[in-house]
Amino acid sequence: MALARRFRTLLVVAAVVLAAGGGLVAYKMRLPQPQSVFAAGQPAPDFTLNDQDGHPFHLAAQRGNGVLLIFYRGYW
């Protein structure tokens, strides 16, 4: 009877230690909040990139037009 109680207590203590350790690891692995230098509603900074055909795309040339920019990594 006493052995069963000790074993149960040991299991509870081990579960609490594991849960606390897992919580600490999860807390340390949080991703940092992204730091943005862009403000909502402000014009995007000018840049030049190649489009899908290899031609240069200048954002400044599109001023006054609606532009939707989608950046993706390409080959997954």
VOGU-3710 file (C-alpha; in Angstrom, 3 decimals, decimal comma):
1> malarrfrtl> 0,000/0,000/0,000  2,744/2,442/0,957  4,767/1,395/-2,075  1,825/2,116/-4,387  1,365/5,554/-2,805  5,076/6,360/-3,248  4,961/5,201/-6,856  1,878/7,343/-7,537  3,531/10,362/-5,912  6,658/9,791/-7,968
11> lvvaavvlaa> 4,564/9,618/-11,142  2,777/12,874/-10,297  6,064/14,639/-9,536  7,607/13,324/-12,755  4,585/14,492/-14,769  4,764/17,977/-13,215  8,510/18,240/-13,885  8,045/17,077/-17,491  5,189/19,527/-18,052  7,201/22,405/-16,582
21> ggglvaykmr> 10,237/21,471/-18,661  8,134/21,240/-21,812  6,595/24,610/-21,077  10,032/26,158/-20,585  11,304/24,688/-23,847  8,205/25,912/-25,706  8,648/29,386/-24,194  12,301/29,547/-25,269  11,435/28,356/-28,799  8,947/31,169/-29,464
31> lpqpqsvfaa> 9,581/32,971/-32,698  10,462/36,636/-32,286  7,919/39,184/-33,419  8,834/40,456/-36,858  10,219/43,957/-36,879  8,783/45,970/-39,735  10,116/49,278/-40,986  7,018/49,674/-43,136  3,958/51,538/-41,945  0,476/50,613/-43,084
41> gqpapdftln> -0,903/53,026/-45,648  2,514/54,388/-46,610  4,025/53,996/-50,089  6,279/51,013/-50,574  9,982/51,779/-51,015  11,267/51,688/-54,570  12,948/48,510/-55,791  13,914/46,759/-58,991  13,516/43,007/-59,530  13,377/40,753/-62,543
51> dqdghpfhla> 9,945/39,525/-63,538  9,096/35,978/-64,631  10,495/36,681/-68,110  13,766/38,127/-66,815  12,874/41,746/-67,589  13,528/44,350/-64,869  10,477/45,553/-62,978  10,790/49,029/-61,428  8,218/49,847/-58,794  8,752/53,584/-59,318
61> aqrgngvlli> 7,534/53,193/-62,921  4,167/52,004/-61,570  3,409/55,098/-59,437  -0,216/56,114/-59,851  -1,312/52,609/-60,847  -2,663/49,910/-58,566  -0,010/47,291/-57,920  -0,398/43,964/-56,131  2,933/42,467/-55,117  3,144/38,788/-54,252
71> fyrgyw> 6,498/37,382/-53,206  6,972/33,649/-53,088  9,946/31,438/-52,857  9,386/29,609/-56,127  10,435/25,977/-56,229  9,171/24,287/-53,078
//
